[in-house]
Amino acid sequence: MNAVSLDMMIQAIILTGVLITAYLTIRYRDLLSAALASAAMSLLLSLEFYTLHAPDVAIAEAAVGAGIVTAVVVYGIAKTERWEGRA
């Protein structure tokens, strides 16, 4: 197996994980679980940016997307209700 196909296989696995975590973020009715799934999606995206040889973008995505945004969302959930209301 050559390096190009191995790199493409790793990227396919990461992008599949991104799609799964994005779907879980939408489907969870527990807002804390949705926020954690969103953080996992952001970490997988930062890993994908790193594999695409953009380490500066990967660090920014990990810090902002998985770190600060998740902390603000969890703080907002703590100040309101944890479960999504029935529409």
PDB file with SEQRES, HELIX, SHEET and CRYST1 records, atoms N, CA, C and O in Angstrom:
SEQRES   1 A   87  MET ASN ALA VAL SER LEU ASP MET MET ILE GLN ALA ILE          
SEQRES   2 A   87  ILE LEU THR GLY VAL LEU ILE THR ALA TYR LEU THR ILE          
SEQRES   3 A   87  ARG TYR ARG ASP LEU LEU SER ALA ALA LEU ALA SER ALA          
SEQRES   4 A   87  ALA MET SER LEU LEU LEU SER LEU GLU PHE TYR THR LEU          
SEQRES   5 A   87  HIS ALA PRO ASP VAL ALA ILE ALA GLU ALA ALA VAL GLY          
SEQRES   6 A   87  ALA GLY ILE VAL THR ALA VAL VAL VAL TYR GLY ILE ALA          
SEQRES   7 A   87  LYS THR GLU ARG TRP GLU GLY ARG ALA                          
HELIX    1 AA1 ALA A    3  ARG A   27  1                                  25    
HELIX    2 AA2 LEU A   31  THR A   51  1                                  21    
HELIX    3 AA3 PRO A   55  ALA A   60  1                                   6    
HELIX    4 AA4 GLU A   61  ILE A   68  3                                   8    
HELIX    5 AA5 VAL A   69  LYS A   79  1                                  11    
CRYST1    1.000    1.000    1.000  90.00  90.00  90.00 P 1           1          
ATOM      1  N   MET A   1       0.853  -1.170   0.000  1.00  0.00           N  
ATOM      2  CA  MET A   1       0.000   0.000   0.000  1.00  0.00           C  
ATOM      3  C   MET A   1       0.898   1.232   0.000  1.00  0.00           C  
ATOM      4  O   MET A   1       1.796   1.352   0.834  1.00  0.00           O  
ATOM      5  N   ASN A   2       0.657   2.137  -0.928  1.00  0.00           N  
ATOM      6  CA  ASN A   2       1.515   3.313  -0.999  1.00  0.00           C  
ATOM      7  C   ASN A   2       1.017   4.415  -0.060  1.00  0.00           C  
ATOM      8  O   ASN A   2      -0.060   4.307   0.526  1.00  0.00           O  
ATOM      9  N   ALA A   3       1.811   5.465   0.070  1.00  0.00           N  
ATOM     10  CA  ALA A   3       1.529   6.518   1.048  1.00  0.00           C  
ATOM     11  C   ALA A   3       0.290   7.324   0.678  1.00  0.00           C  
ATOM     12  O   ALA A   3      -0.420   7.806   1.561  1.00  0.00           O  
ATOM     13  N   VAL A   4       0.027   7.476  -0.600  1.00  0.00           N  
ATOM     14  CA  VAL A   4      -1.129   8.267  -1.019  1.00  0.00           C  
ATOM     15  C   VAL A   4      -2.428   7.574  -0.628  1.00  0.00           C  
ATOM     16  O   VAL A   4      -3.339   8.220  -0.111  1.00  0.00           O  
ATOM     17  N   SER A   5      -2.523   6.293  -0.862  1.00  0.00           N  
ATOM     18  CA  SER A   5      -3.755   5.602  -0.517  1.00  0.00           C  
ATOM     19  C   SER A   5      -3.934   5.493   0.996  1.00  0.00           C  
ATOM     20  O   SER A   5      -5.065   5.523   1.483  1.00  0.00           O  
ATOM     21  N   LEU A   6      -2.844   5.368   1.744  1.00  0.00           N  
ATOM     22  CA  LEU A   6      -2.935   5.333   3.197  1.00  0.00           C  
ATOM     23  C   LEU A   6      -3.414   6.689   3.727  1.00  0.00           C  
ATOM     24  O   LEU A   6      -4.248   6.749   4.630  1.00  0.00           O  
ATOM     25  N   ASP A   7      -2.878   7.774   3.159  1.00  0.00           N  
ATOM     26  CA  ASP A   7      -3.298   9.112   3.555  1.00  0.00           C  
ATOM     27  C   ASP A   7      -4.773   9.348   3.241  1.00  0.00           C  
ATOM     28  O   ASP A   7      -5.496   9.948   4.036  1.00  0.00           O  
ATOM     29  N   MET A   8      -5.207   8.879   2.093  1.00  0.00           N  
ATOM     30  CA  MET A   8      -6.616   9.036   1.724  1.00  0.00           C  
ATOM     31  C   MET A   8      -7.522   8.188   2.610  1.00  0.00           C  
ATOM     32  O   MET A   8      -8.643   8.594   2.916  1.00  0.00           O  
ATOM     33  N   MET A   9      -7.049   7.018   3.024  1.00  0.00           N  
ATOM     34  CA  MET A   9      -7.841   6.172   3.907  1.00  0.00           C  
ATOM     35  C   MET A   9      -7.977   6.820   5.291  1.00  0.00           C  
ATOM     36  O   MET A   9      -9.054   6.781   5.887  1.00  0.00           O  
ATOM     37  N   ILE A  10      -6.911   7.405   5.797  1.00  0.00           N  
ATOM     38  CA  ILE A  10      -6.970   8.087   7.086  1.00  0.00           C  
ATOM     39  C   ILE A  10      -7.918   9.282   7.007  1.00  0.00           C  
ATOM     40  O   ILE A  10      -8.706   9.507   7.926  1.00  0.00           O  
ATOM     41  N   GLN A  11      -7.850  10.041   5.931  1.00  0.00           N  
ATOM     42  CA  GLN A  11      -8.755  11.170   5.768  1.00  0.00           C  
ATOM     43  C   GLN A  11     -10.200  10.724   5.656  1.00  0.00           C  
ATOM     44  O   GLN A  11     -11.091  11.389   6.184  1.00  0.00           O  
ATOM     45  N   ALA A  12     -10.448   9.626   4.988  1.00  0.00           N  
ATOM     46  CA  ALA A  12     -11.817   9.110   4.886  1.00  0.00           C  
ATOM     47  C   ALA A  12     -12.360   8.695   6.247  1.00  0.00           C  
ATOM     48  O   ALA A  12     -13.531   8.924   6.550  1.00  0.00           O  
ATOM     49  N   ILE A  13     -11.507   8.084   7.069  1.00  0.00           N  
ATOM     50  CA  ILE A  13     -11.931   7.686   8.418  1.00  0.00           C  
ATOM     51  C   ILE A  13     -12.241   8.919   9.259  1.00  0.00           C  
ATOM     52  O   ILE A  13     -13.248   8.950   9.967  1.00  0.00           O  
ATOM     53  N   ILE A  14     -11.388   9.930   9.188  1.00  0.00           N  
ATOM     54  CA  ILE A  14     -11.609  11.153   9.959  1.00  0.00           C  
ATOM     55  C   ILE A  14     -12.892  11.843   9.498  1.00  0.00           C  
ATOM     56  O   ILE A  14     -13.697  12.268  10.327  1.00  0.00           O  
ATOM     57  N   LEU A  15     -13.089  11.958   8.199  1.00  0.00           N  
ATOM     58  CA  LEU A  15     -14.284  12.629   7.682  1.00  0.00           C  
ATOM     59  C   LEU A  15     -15.553  11.841   7.984  1.00  0.00           C  
ATOM     60  O   LEU A  15     -16.615  12.435   8.170  1.00  0.00           O  
ATOM     61  N   THR A  16     -15.461  10.523   8.036  1.00  0.00           N  
ATOM     62  CA  THR A  16     -16.612   9.722   8.464  1.00  0.00           C  
ATOM     63  C   THR A  16     -16.947  10.010   9.920  1.00  0.00           C  
ATOM     64  O   THR A  16     -18.119  10.115  10.284  1.00  0.00           O  
ATOM     65  N   GLY A  17     -15.922  10.139  10.749  1.00  0.00           N  
ATOM     66  CA  GLY A  17     -16.135  10.515  12.141  1.00  0.00           C  
ATOM     67  C   GLY A  17     -16.751  11.899  12.277  1.00  0.00           C  
ATOM     68  O   GLY A  17     -17.591  12.123  13.148  1.00  0.00           O  
ATOM     69  N   VAL A  18     -16.336  12.834  11.415  1.00  0.00           N  
ATOM     70  CA  VAL A  18     -16.925  14.174  11.425  1.00  0.00           C  
ATOM     71  C   VAL A  18     -18.403  14.106  11.089  1.00  0.00           C  
ATOM     72  O   VAL A  18     -19.220  14.755  11.743  1.00  0.00           O  
ATOM     73  N   LEU A  19     -18.754  13.329  10.079  1.00  0.00           N  
ATOM     74  CA  LEU A  19     -20.160  13.196   9.696  1.00  0.00           C  
ATOM     75  C   LEU A  19     -20.987  12.544  10.798  1.00  0.00           C  
ATOM     76  O   LEU A  19     -22.115  12.963  11.057  1.00  0.00           O  
ATOM     77  N   ILE A  20     -20.440  11.533  11.440  1.00  0.00           N  
ATOM     78  CA  ILE A  20     -21.169  10.850  12.524  1.00  0.00           C  
ATOM     79  C   ILE A  20     -21.390  11.791  13.698  1.00  0.00           C  
ATOM     80  O   ILE A  20     -22.496  11.866  14.232  1.00  0.00           O  
ATOM     81  N   THR A  21     -20.344  12.513  14.106  1.00  0.00           N  
ATOM     82  CA  THR A  21     -20.505  13.425  15.236  1.00  0.00           C  
ATOM     83  C   THR A  21     -21.407  14.609  14.894  1.00  0.00           C  
ATOM     84  O   THR A  21     -22.113  15.113  15.768  1.00  0.00           O  
ATOM     85  N   ALA A  22     -21.397  15.058  13.647  1.00  0.00           N  
ATOM     86  CA  ALA A  22     -22.325  16.120  13.242  1.00  0.00           C  
ATOM     87  C   ALA A  22     -23.763  15.628  13.322  1.00  0.00           C  
ATOM     88  O   ALA A  22     -24.643  16.352  13.787  1.00  0.00           O  
ATOM     89  N   TYR A  23     -24.003  14.407  12.872  1.00  0.00           N  
ATOM     90  CA  TYR A  23     -25.347  13.836  12.966  1.00  0.00           C  
ATOM     91  C   TYR A  23     -25.781  13.694  14.424  1.00  0.00           C  
ATOM     92  O   TYR A  23     -26.921  14.007  14.767  1.00  0.00           O  
ATOM     93  N   LEU A  24     -24.879  13.226  15.273  1.00  0.00           N  
ATOM     94  CA  LEU A  24     -25.205  13.079  16.689  1.00  0.00           C  
ATOM     95  C   LEU A  24     -25.482  14.429  17.349  1.00  0.00           C  
ATOM     96  O   LEU A  24     -26.346  14.533  18.219  1.00  0.00           O  
ATOM     97  N   THR A  25     -24.750  15.457  16.936  1.00  0.00           N  
ATOM     98  CA  THR A  25     -24.984  16.793  17.469  1.00  0.00           C  
ATOM     99  C   THR A  25     -26.403  17.255  17.170  1.00  0.00           C  
ATOM    100  O   THR A  25     -27.043  17.889  18.008  1.00  0.00           O  
ATOM    101  N   ILE A  26     -26.887  16.944  15.991  1.00  0.00           N  
ATOM    102  CA  ILE A  26     -28.238  17.347  15.604  1.00  0.00           C  
ATOM    103  C   ILE A  26     -29.289  16.493  16.300  1.00  0.00           C  
ATOM    104  O   ILE A  26     -30.334  17.013  16.691  1.00  0.00           O  
ATOM    105  N   ARG A  27     -29.045  15.218  16.463  1.00  0.00           N  
ATOM    106  CA  ARG A  27     -30.062  14.288  16.964  1.00  0.00           C  
ATOM    107  C   ARG A  27     -30.217  14.247  18.478  1.00  0.00           C  
ATOM    108  O   ARG A  27     -31.300  13.922  18.965  1.00  0.00           O  
ATOM    109  N   TYR A  28     -29.179  14.563  19.236  1.00  0.00           N  
ATOM    110  CA  TYR A  28     -29.278  14.493  20.691  1.00  0.00           C  
ATOM    111  C   TYR A  28     -30.288  15.511  21.214  1.00  0.00           C  
ATOM    112  O   TYR A  28     -30.301  16.665  20.786  1.00  0.00           O  
ATOM    113  N   ARG A  29     -31.124  15.072  22.137  1.00  0.00           N  
ATOM    114  CA  ARG A  29     -32.060  15.980  22.780  1.00  0.00           C  
ATOM    115  C   ARG A  29     -31.489  16.516  24.094  1.00  0.00           C  
ATOM    116  O   ARG A  29     -31.963  17.524  24.617  1.00  0.00           O  
ATOM    117  N   ASP A  30     -30.476  15.841  24.619  1.00  0.00           N  
ATOM    118  CA  ASP A  30     -29.746  16.338  25.780  1.00  0.00           C  
ATOM    119  C   ASP A  30     -28.723  17.359  25.275  1.00  0.00           C  
ATOM    120  O   ASP A  30     -27.808  17.009  24.530  1.00  0.00           O  
ATOM    121  N   LEU A  31     -28.878  18.599  25.675  1.00  0.00           N  
ATOM    122  CA  LEU A  31     -28.046  19.659  25.123  1.00  0.00           C  
ATOM    123  C   LEU A  31     -26.578  19.529  25.521  1.00  0.00           C  
ATOM    124  O   LEU A  31     -25.695  19.929  24.762  1.00  0.00           O  
ATOM    125  N   LEU A  32     -26.310  18.977  26.697  1.00  0.00           N  
ATOM    126  CA  LEU A  32     -24.927  18.766  27.100  1.00  0.00           C  
ATOM    127  C   LEU A  32     -24.260  17.712  26.220  1.00  0.00           C  
ATOM    128  O   LEU A  32     -23.102  17.869  25.834  1.00  0.00           O  
ATOM    129  N   SER A  33     -24.978  16.648  25.903  1.00  0.00           N  
ATOM    130  CA  SER A  33     -24.438  15.628  24.995  1.00  0.00           C  
ATOM    131  C   SER A  33     -24.211  16.199  23.606  1.00  0.00           C  
ATOM    132  O   SER A  33     -23.236  15.853  22.940  1.00  0.00           O  
ATOM    133  N   ALA A  34     -25.109  17.074  23.165  1.00  0.00           N  
ATOM    134  CA  ALA A  34     -24.942  17.706  21.856  1.00  0.00           C  
ATOM    135  C   ALA A  34     -23.720  18.619  21.846  1.00  0.00           C  
ATOM    136  O   ALA A  34     -22.994  18.673  20.853  1.00  0.00           O  
ATOM    137  N   ALA A  35     -23.492  19.327  22.931  1.00  0.00           N  
ATOM    138  CA  ALA A  35     -22.311  20.197  23.011  1.00  0.00           C  
ATOM    139  C   ALA A  35     -21.027  19.381  22.999  1.00  0.00           C  
ATOM    140  O   ALA A  35     -20.047  19.779  22.370  1.00  0.00           O  
ATOM    141  N   LEU A  36     -21.022  18.249  23.686  1.00  0.00           N  
ATOM    142  CA  LEU A  36     -19.824  17.399  23.689  1.00  0.00           C  
ATOM    143  C   LEU A  36     -19.604  16.739  22.329  1.00  0.00           C  
ATOM    144  O   LEU A  36     -18.461  16.563  21.906  1.00  0.00           O  
ATOM    145  N   ALA A  37     -20.686  16.373  21.643  1.00  0.00           N  
ATOM    146  CA  ALA A  37     -20.544  15.827  20.292  1.00  0.00           C  
ATOM    147  C   ALA A  37     -20.013  16.895  19.340  1.00  0.00           C  
ATOM    148  O   ALA A  37     -19.232  16.595  18.437  1.00  0.00           O  
ATOM    149  N   SER A  38     -20.433  18.130  19.542  1.00  0.00           N  
ATOM    150  CA  SER A  38     -19.915  19.236  18.733  1.00  0.00           C  
ATOM    151  C   SER A  38     -18.422  19.461  19.002  1.00  0.00           C  
ATOM    152  O   SER A  38     -17.664  19.762  18.080  1.00  0.00           O  
ATOM    153  N   ALA A  39     -18.010  19.318  20.247  1.00  0.00           N  
ATOM    154  CA  ALA A  39     -16.584  19.446  20.576  1.00  0.00           C  
ATOM    155  C   ALA A  39     -15.779  18.318  19.929  1.00  0.00           C  
ATOM    156  O   ALA A  39     -14.673  18.538  19.435  1.00  0.00           O  
ATOM    157  N   ALA A  40     -16.344  17.112  19.937  1.00  0.00           N  
ATOM    158  CA  ALA A  40     -15.659  15.988  19.285  1.00  0.00           C  
ATOM    159  C   ALA A  40     -15.542  16.230  17.785  1.00  0.00           C  
ATOM    160  O   ALA A  40     -14.514  15.915  17.185  1.00  0.00           O  
ATOM    161  N   MET A  41     -16.589  16.788  17.176  1.00  0.00           N  
ATOM    162  CA  MET A  41     -16.536  17.098  15.758  1.00  0.00           C  
ATOM    163  C   MET A  41     -15.456  18.142  15.484  1.00  0.00           C  
ATOM    164  O   MET A  41     -14.739  18.044  14.489  1.00  0.00           O  
ATOM    165  N   SER A  42     -15.337  19.127  16.349  1.00  0.00           N  
ATOM    166  CA  SER A  42     -14.321  20.151  16.171  1.00  0.00           C  
ATOM    167  C   SER A  42     -12.914  19.580  16.304  1.00  0.00           C  
ATOM    168  O   SER A  42     -12.010  19.975  15.568  1.00  0.00           O  
ATOM    169  N   LEU A  43     -12.729  18.659  17.233  1.00  0.00           N  
ATOM    170  CA  LEU A  43     -11.413  18.023  17.366  1.00  0.00           C  
ATOM    171  C   LEU A  43     -11.064  17.181  16.148  1.00  0.00           C  
ATOM    172  O   LEU A  43      -9.916  17.162  15.704  1.00  0.00           O  
ATOM    173  N   LEU A  44     -12.067  16.480  15.606  1.00  0.00           N  
ATOM    174  CA  LEU A  44     -11.818  15.708  14.390  1.00  0.00           C  
ATOM    175  C   LEU A  44     -11.514  16.621  13.205  1.00  0.00           C  
ATOM    176  O   LEU A  44     -10.682  16.289  12.360  1.00  0.00           O  
ATOM    177  N   LEU A  45     -12.187  17.768  13.142  1.00  0.00           N  
ATOM    178  CA  LEU A  45     -11.875  18.727  12.080  1.00  0.00           C  
ATOM    179  C   LEU A  45     -10.462  19.281  12.225  1.00  0.00           C  
ATOM    180  O   LEU A  45      -9.767  19.478  11.227  1.00  0.00           O  
ATOM    181  N   SER A  46     -10.038  19.530  13.447  1.00  0.00           N  
ATOM    182  CA  SER A  46      -8.669  20.017  13.624  1.00  0.00           C  
ATOM    183  C   SER A  46      -7.657  18.944  13.238  1.00  0.00           C  
ATOM    184  O   SER A  46      -6.591  19.256  12.707  1.00  0.00           O  
ATOM    185  N   LEU A  47      -7.986  17.684  13.503  1.00  0.00           N  
ATOM    186  CA  LEU A  47      -7.119  16.594  13.059  1.00  0.00           C  
ATOM    187  C   LEU A  47      -7.060  16.525  11.538  1.00  0.00           C  
ATOM    188  O   LEU A  47      -6.003  16.271  10.961  1.00  0.00           O  
ATOM    189  N   GLU A  48      -8.195  16.750  10.898  1.00  0.00           N  
ATOM    190  CA  GLU A  48      -8.229  16.764   9.427  1.00  0.00           C  
ATOM    191  C   GLU A  48      -7.403  17.921   8.878  1.00  0.00           C  
ATOM    192  O   GLU A  48      -6.683  17.749   7.894  1.00  0.00           O  
ATOM    193  N   PHE A  49      -7.493  19.085   9.489  1.00  0.00           N  
ATOM    194  CA  PHE A  49      -6.662  20.207   9.049  1.00  0.00           C  
ATOM    195  C   PHE A  49      -5.182  19.895   9.201  1.00  0.00           C  
ATOM    196  O   PHE A  49      -4.369  20.292   8.366  1.00  0.00           O  
ATOM    197  N   TYR A  50      -4.835  19.186  10.263  1.00  0.00           N  
ATOM    198  CA  TYR A  50      -3.432  18.819  10.461  1.00  0.00           C  
ATOM    199  C   TYR A  50      -2.964  17.844   9.384  1.00  0.00           C  
ATOM    200  O   TYR A  50      -1.844  17.954   8.885  1.00  0.00           O  
ATOM    201  N   THR A  51      -3.827  16.889   9.025  1.00  0.00           N  
ATOM    202  CA  THR A  51      -3.428  15.947   7.974  1.00  0.00           C  
ATOM    203  C   THR A  51      -3.347  16.625   6.608  1.00  0.00           C  
ATOM    204  O   THR A  51      -2.680  16.123   5.703  1.00  0.00           O  
ATOM    205  N   LEU A  52      -4.017  17.755   6.460  1.00  0.00           N  
ATOM    206  CA  LEU A  52      -3.934  18.517   5.214  1.00  0.00           C  
ATOM    207  C   LEU A  52      -2.792  19.533   5.238  1.00  0.00           C  
ATOM    208  O   LEU A  52      -2.726  20.425   4.393  1.00  0.00           O  
ATOM    209  N   HIS A  53      -1.894  19.386   6.216  1.00  0.00           N  
ATOM    210  CA  HIS A  53      -0.687  20.206   6.345  1.00  0.00           C  
ATOM    211  C   HIS A  53      -1.013  21.676   6.595  1.00  0.00           C  
ATOM    212  O   HIS A  53      -0.395  22.570   6.016  1.00  0.00           O  
ATOM    213  N   ALA A  54      -1.993  21.910   7.468  1.00  0.00           N  
ATOM    214  CA  ALA A  54      -2.321  23.265   7.905  1.00  0.00           C  
ATOM    215  C   ALA A  54      -2.323  23.293   9.436  1.00  0.00           C  
ATOM    216  O   ALA A  54      -3.382  23.412  10.051  1.00  0.00           O  
ATOM    217  N   PRO A  55      -1.135  23.185  10.057  1.00  0.00           N  
ATOM    218  CA  PRO A  55      -1.107  23.090  11.520  1.00  0.00           C  
ATOM    219  C   PRO A  55      -1.584  24.354  12.224  1.00  0.00           C  
ATOM    220  O   PRO A  55      -2.119  24.268  13.329  1.00  0.00           O  
ATOM    221  N   ASP A  56      -1.405  25.527  11.615  1.00  0.00           N  
ATOM    222  CA  ASP A  56      -1.872  26.748  12.257  1.00  0.00           C  
ATOM    223  C   ASP A  56      -3.397  26.797  12.325  1.00  0.00           C  
ATOM    224  O   ASP A  56      -3.964  27.239  13.324  1.00  0.00           O  
ATOM    225  N   VAL A  57      -4.050  26.347  11.274  1.00  0.00           N  
ATOM    226  CA  VAL A  57      -5.511  26.280  11.269  1.00  0.00           C  
ATOM    227  C   VAL A  57      -5.993  25.202  12.238  1.00  0.00           C  
ATOM    228  O   VAL A  57      -7.014  25.379  12.903  1.00  0.00           O  
ATOM    229  N   ALA A  58      -5.273  24.098  12.322  1.00  0.00           N  
ATOM    230  CA  ALA A  58      -5.645  23.021  13.241  1.00  0.00           C  
ATOM    231  C   ALA A  58      -5.574  23.480  14.690  1.00  0.00           C  
ATOM    232  O   ALA A  58      -6.455  23.154  15.486  1.00  0.00           O  
ATOM    233  N   ILE A  59      -4.537  24.233  15.041  1.00  0.00           N  
ATOM    234  CA  ILE A  59      -4.413  24.733  16.411  1.00  0.00           C  
ATOM    235  C   ILE A  59      -5.524  25.727  16.719  1.00  0.00           C  
ATOM    236  O   ILE A  59      -6.101  25.702  17.806  1.00  0.00           O  
ATOM    237  N   ALA A  60      -5.823  26.605  15.762  1.00  0.00           N  
ATOM    238  CA  ALA A  60      -6.898  27.582  15.975  1.00  0.00           C  
ATOM    239  C   ALA A  60      -8.248  26.881  16.119  1.00  0.00           C  
ATOM    240  O   ALA A  60      -9.046  27.259  16.976  1.00  0.00           O  
ATOM    241  N   GLU A  61      -8.513  25.879  15.305  1.00  0.00           N  
ATOM    242  CA  GLU A  61      -9.776  25.137  15.387  1.00  0.00           C  
ATOM    243  C   GLU A  61      -9.893  24.401  16.710  1.00  0.00           C  
ATOM    244  O   GLU A  61     -10.964  24.384  17.316  1.00  0.00           O  
ATOM    245  N   ALA A  62      -8.820  23.801  17.157  1.00  0.00           N  
ATOM    246  CA  ALA A  62      -8.854  23.080  18.432  1.00  0.00           C  
ATOM    247  C   ALA A  62      -9.070  24.042  19.600  1.00  0.00           C  
ATOM    248  O   ALA A  62      -9.834  23.748  20.519  1.00  0.00           O  
ATOM    249  N   ALA A  63      -8.402  25.181  19.562  1.00  0.00           N  
ATOM    250  CA  ALA A  63      -8.518  26.133  20.672  1.00  0.00           C  
ATOM    251  C   ALA A  63      -9.883  26.809  20.692  1.00  0.00           C  
ATOM    252  O   ALA A  63     -10.533  26.879  21.735  1.00  0.00           O  
ATOM    253  N   VAL A  64     -10.307  27.298  19.557  1.00  0.00           N  
ATOM    254  CA  VAL A  64     -11.561  28.047  19.507  1.00  0.00           C  
ATOM    255  C   VAL A  64     -12.764  27.110  19.439  1.00  0.00           C  
ATOM    256  O   VAL A  64     -13.691  27.226  20.240  1.00  0.00           O  
ATOM    257  N   GLY A  65     -12.747  26.186  18.488  1.00  0.00           N  
ATOM    258  CA  GLY A  65     -13.908  25.328  18.278  1.00  0.00           C  
ATOM    259  C   GLY A  65     -14.168  24.346  19.396  1.00  0.00           C  
ATOM    260  O   GLY A  65     -15.297  24.216  19.870  1.00  0.00           O  
ATOM    261  N   ALA A  66     -13.132  23.658  19.817  1.00  0.00           N  
ATOM    262  CA  ALA A  66     -13.317  22.640  20.851  1.00  0.00           C  
ATOM    263  C   ALA A  66     -13.154  23.206  22.244  1.00  0.00           C  
ATOM    264  O   ALA A  66     -13.679  22.644  23.205  1.00  0.00           O  
ATOM    265  N   GLY A  67     -12.444  24.297  22.371  1.00  0.00           N  
ATOM    266  CA  GLY A  67     -12.179  24.829  23.697  1.00  0.00           C  
ATOM    267  C   GLY A  67     -13.141  25.914  24.121  1.00  0.00           C  
ATOM    268  O   GLY A  67     -14.001  25.687  24.973  1.00  0.00           O  
ATOM    269  N   ILE A  68     -13.007  27.085  23.538  1.00  0.00           N  
ATOM    270  CA  ILE A  68     -13.750  28.256  23.987  1.00  0.00           C  
ATOM    271  C   ILE A  68     -15.240  28.123  23.696  1.00  0.00           C  
ATOM    272  O   ILE A  68     -16.067  28.381  24.571  1.00  0.00           O  
ATOM    273  N   VAL A  69     -15.588  27.725  22.484  1.00  0.00           N  
ATOM    274  CA  VAL A  69     -17.007  27.621  22.125  1.00  0.00           C  
ATOM    275  C   VAL A  69     -17.712  26.576  22.989  1.00  0.00           C  
ATOM    276  O   VAL A  69     -18.832  26.807  23.444  1.00  0.00           O  
ATOM    277  N   THR A  70     -17.079  25.450  23.214  1.00  0.00           N  
ATOM    278  CA  THR A  70     -17.687  24.412  24.053  1.00  0.00           C  
ATOM    279  C   THR A  70     -17.862  24.909  25.480  1.00  0.00           C  
ATOM    280  O   THR A  70     -18.885  24.633  26.105  1.00  0.00           O  
ATOM    281  N   ALA A  71     -16.892  25.628  26.000  1.00  0.00           N  
ATOM    282  CA  ALA A  71     -16.999  26.158  27.360  1.00  0.00           C  
ATOM    283  C   ALA A  71     -18.147  27.157  27.464  1.00  0.00           C  
ATOM    284  O   ALA A  71     -18.889  27.140  28.446  1.00  0.00           O  
ATOM    285  N   VAL A  72     -18.303  28.022  26.474  1.00  0.00           N  
ATOM    286  CA  VAL A  72     -19.387  29.006  26.496  1.00  0.00           C  
ATOM    287  C   VAL A  72     -20.742  28.313  26.377  1.00  0.00           C  
ATOM    288  O   VAL A  72     -21.689  28.689  27.068  1.00  0.00           O  
ATOM    289  N   VAL A  73     -20.845  27.315  25.518  1.00  0.00           N  
ATOM    290  CA  VAL A  73     -22.111  26.601  25.356  1.00  0.00           C  
ATOM    291  C   VAL A  73     -22.471  25.834  26.625  1.00  0.00           C  
ATOM    292  O   VAL A  73     -23.626  25.849  27.051  1.00  0.00           O  
ATOM    293  N   VAL A  74     -21.497  25.168  27.228  1.00  0.00           N  
ATOM    294  CA  VAL A  74     -21.765  24.429  28.476  1.00  0.00           C  
ATOM    295  C   VAL A  74     -22.167  25.403  29.584  1.00  0.00           C  
ATOM    296  O   VAL A  74     -23.051  25.091  30.382  1.00  0.00           O  
ATOM    297  N   TYR A  75     -21.539  26.569  29.647  1.00  0.00           N  
ATOM    298  CA  TYR A  75     -21.923  27.582  30.625  1.00  0.00           C  
ATOM    299  C   TYR A  75     -23.362  28.047  30.378  1.00  0.00           C  
ATOM    300  O   TYR A  75     -24.132  28.220  31.322  1.00  0.00           O  
ATOM    301  N   GLY A  76     -23.716  28.246  29.115  1.00  0.00           N  
ATOM    302  CA  GLY A  76     -25.088  28.627  28.782  1.00  0.00           C  
ATOM    303  C   GLY A  76     -26.091  27.546  29.145  1.00  0.00           C  
ATOM    304  O   GLY A  76     -27.188  27.850  29.614  1.00  0.00           O  
ATOM    305  N   ILE A  77     -25.730  26.302  28.936  1.00  0.00           N  
ATOM    306  CA  ILE A  77     -26.615  25.187  29.310  1.00  0.00           C  
ATOM    307  C   ILE A  77     -26.770  25.137  30.829  1.00  0.00           C  
ATOM    308  O   ILE A  77     -27.856  24.846  31.331  1.00  0.00           O  
ATOM    309  N   ALA A  78     -25.702  25.414  31.557  1.00  0.00           N  
ATOM    310  CA  ALA A  78     -25.774  25.399  33.019  1.00  0.00           C  
ATOM    311  C   ALA A  78     -26.703  26.487  33.549  1.00  0.00           C  
ATOM    312  O   ALA A  78     -27.323  26.316  34.599  1.00  0.00           O  
ATOM    313  N   LYS A  79     -26.803  27.591  32.836  1.00  0.00           N  
ATOM    314  CA  LYS A  79     -27.662  28.688  33.269  1.00  0.00           C  
ATOM    315  C   LYS A  79     -29.117  28.509  32.834  1.00  0.00           C  
ATOM    316  O   LYS A  79     -29.996  29.216  33.326  1.00  0.00           O  
ATOM    317  N   THR A  80     -29.379  27.586  31.929  1.00  0.00           N  
ATOM    318  CA  THR A  80     -30.743  27.337  31.456  1.00  0.00           C  
ATOM    319  C   THR A  80     -31.104  25.881  31.774  1.00  0.00           C  
ATOM    320  O   THR A  80     -30.665  25.330  32.784  1.00  0.00           O  
ATOM    321  N   GLU A  81     -31.898  25.277  30.911  1.00  0.00           N  
ATOM    322  CA  GLU A  81     -32.278  23.882  31.106  1.00  0.00           C  
ATOM    323  C   GLU A  81     -31.440  22.976  30.227  1.00  0.00           C  
ATOM    324  O   GLU A  81     -31.048  23.350  29.121  1.00  0.00           O  
ATOM    325  N   ARG A  82     -31.168  21.777  30.731  1.00  0.00           N  
ATOM    326  CA  ARG A  82     -30.288  20.853  30.037  1.00  0.00           C  
ATOM    327  C   ARG A  82     -30.971  20.158  28.872  1.00  0.00           C  
ATOM    328  O   ARG A  82     -30.322  19.863  27.868  1.00  0.00           O  
ATOM    329  N   TRP A  83     -32.252  19.895  28.983  1.00  0.00           N  
ATOM    330  CA  TRP A  83     -32.952  19.115  27.972  1.00  0.00           C  
ATOM    331  C   TRP A  83     -33.721  20.023  27.032  1.00  0.00           C  
ATOM    332  O   TRP A  83     -34.304  21.025  27.446  1.00  0.00           O  
ATOM    333  N   GLU A  84     -33.712  19.654  25.756  1.00  0.00           N  
ATOM    334  CA  GLU A  84     -34.431  20.405  24.748  1.00  0.00           C  
ATOM    335  C   GLU A  84     -35.938  20.244  24.987  1.00  0.00           C  
ATOM    336  O   GLU A  84     -36.413  19.137  25.243  1.00  0.00           O  
ATOM    337  N   GLY A  85     -36.669  21.327  24.905  1.00  0.00           N  
ATOM    338  CA  GLY A  85     -38.115  21.263  25.132  1.00  0.00           C  
ATOM    339  C   GLY A  85     -38.837  20.642  23.957  1.00  0.00           C  
ATOM    340  O   GLY A  85     -38.348  20.656  22.827  1.00  0.00           O  
ATOM    341  N   ARG A  86     -39.983  20.109  24.234  1.00  0.00           N  
ATOM    342  CA  ARG A  86     -40.820  19.523  23.175  1.00  0.00           C  
ATOM    343  C   ARG A  86     -41.492  20.637  22.399  1.00  0.00           C  
ATOM    344  O   ARG A  86     -42.047  21.565  22.989  1.00  0.00           O  
ATOM    345  N   ALA A  87     -41.447  20.550  21.096  1.00  0.00           N  
ATOM    346  CA  ALA A  87     -42.047  21.591  20.255  1.00  0.00           C  
ATOM    347  C   ALA A  87     -43.490  21.281  19.930  1.00  0.00           C  
ATOM    348  O   ALA A  87     -44.144  22.055  19.230  1.00  0.00           O  
TER     349      ALA A  87                                                      
END                                                                             
